[in-house]
Amino acid sequence: MTHVSDPTAPRIALVGATGAVGHTLIELIETRGLRHRDIRLAASARSAGRVMDVDGLTRTVEDLAEFDFSDTDLAFFSAGTSVSQQWAPKAAAQGALVIDNTNAFRMDPDTPLVVPQVNADAVTGRPVSGIIANPNCSTIPLVRLLGTVEERWGIRQVVVSTYQAASGQGQHGIEELQEGSELALRDPDAELPSDRFRPALAFNVVPFIDRLLDTGFTLEEQKMLQESRKILGLPHLDVTTTCVRVPVVNSHSEAVWVEAAAPVDRAELVERFAALPEVTVHDRHAPGGFPTPLTAGDPDHVHVGRIRVAPHNPRGFWLWLVADNLRIGAALNAVQIAENILERELL
Ligand SMILES: NC(=O)c1ccc[n+]([C@@H]2O[C@H](COP(=O)([O-])OP(=O)(O)OC[C@H]3O[C@@H](n4cnc5c(N)ncnc54)[C@H](OP(=O)(O)O)[C@@H]3O)[C@@H](O)[C@H]2O)c1
């Protein structure tokens, strides 16, 4: 039981509690034992009145439009960028510290962008904005690996292709993939649902996530560049990405090429990755000796495999990573930010 009467334990609000990230947050708060004095759930008017179980206690979902944050110490926002833009500053003004899962404030200079294993010290007290931003789901696992490479060899360029799961588009994304897959198996000519993914994702691969920018890159691709620079404190880091949606239910994968400033010793690289917190290296030179979304294992770890230095260019190496986007890429990172703040008594 993590619900306690201790007056130093925070009163928590979960905005977007009924969504894919919201459900994962609730599960992690329960299983990781994030102590709290109170927990309130908010979503849109559509879900207001719905009853959910949190830590053995029944909670009723409240309408965000009528929510008052003055009795909230810590508010997790996972209800979309426009909802955060409108409501997170109000929650912060009413006294809550906001941990925001959306893109709304990530590049705001008054808002730290935090991956606790990399830059927990970006938070030294209450941020000016009252908000701490959680990075994009593909950026988090990438920066958790790049820091050690920069420290040892220096990084010249990073080229990434992502393979992003349907759950990145929330509960409706998962349902659309499942429904489309069933339809396509029954009738290959059927018109497939294409609301969250365009064109339809079932039995397809779609190199387009979020919206298109004037540069020809998508916003998702731009996020990976800008956010990596901010988190790692490397304003000139060269990261270039193609973001691709694939018909996988959950867990994003990435094929990453890193060109370092000096020749890289593979054994030392493997050792360095294996020494990172909550990273599992899969380094068996055999079929299946690599992580996949279905077989990677511990969903709270970043899984790395296929680590190979290019024979023609010893400064360059490839790796393959797999990370649960709902946990590592969203809810777990947010809970770990909260744990870190509470541990350092910064709330
Ligand atoms: N899925 C991921 O892997 C992932 C990773 C990183 C970040 N994120 C970000 O996290 C956020 C949530 O993602 P998700 O995957 O959990 O989406 P989701 O499954 O679609 O859930 C959306 C949640 O937001 C609520 N909501 C929608 N419109 C609202 C409004 N106007 N007012 C109040 N609540 C509203 C929904 O409540 P109702 O039940 O009332 O509709 C639901 O609880 C998004 O901003 C997303 O970009 C997601």
The ligand as a Gaussian input file, in Angstrom:
#p B3LYP/6-31G(d) Opt

LIG

0 1
 N        1.811000       6.597000     -25.886000
 C        3.117000       6.847000     -25.755000
 O        3.995000       5.993000     -25.997000
 C        3.569000       8.201000     -25.305000
 C        4.908000       8.395000     -25.051000
 C        5.358000       9.651000     -24.656000
 C        4.442000      10.669000     -24.520000
 N        3.144000      10.453000     -24.778000
 C        2.216000      11.577000     -24.646000
 O        1.330000      11.323000     -23.568000
 C        0.035000      11.860000     -23.861000
 C       -1.023000      10.773000     -23.682000
 O       -0.739000       9.721000     -24.553000
 P       -1.544000       8.343000     -24.503000
 O       -0.781000       7.450000     -25.382000
 O       -1.843000       7.924000     -23.097000
 O       -2.927000       8.764000     -25.213000
 P       -4.389000       8.145000     -25.044000
 O       -4.351000       6.701000     -24.738000
 O       -5.137000       8.584000     -26.236000
 O       -4.974000       8.912000     -23.750000
 C       -5.292000      10.270000     -23.774000
 C       -5.764000      10.711000     -22.403000
 O       -5.978000      12.119000     -22.431000
 C       -7.305000      12.399000     -22.021000
 N       -7.806000      13.578000     -22.722000
 C       -7.946000      13.741000     -24.067000
 N       -8.454000      14.956000     -24.333000
 C       -8.644000      15.567000     -23.136000
 C       -9.155000      16.842000     -22.740000
 N       -9.562000      17.741000     -23.634000
 N       -9.202000      17.117000     -21.419000
 C       -8.789000      16.225000     -20.504000
 N       -8.312000      15.005000     -20.816000
 C       -8.233000      14.683000     -22.116000
 C       -8.079000      11.156000     -22.378000
 O       -9.252000      11.126000     -21.595000
 P      -10.671000      10.533000     -22.113000
 O      -10.716000       9.115000     -21.613000
 O      -11.651000      11.395000     -21.410000
 O      -10.698000      10.642000     -23.596000
 C       -7.070000      10.086000     -21.974000
 O       -7.070000       9.917000     -20.578000
 C        0.143000      12.430000     -25.288000
 O        0.398000      13.810000     -25.209000
 C        1.333000      11.733000     -25.878000
 O        1.992000      12.493000     -26.853000
 C        2.672000       9.248000     -25.155000

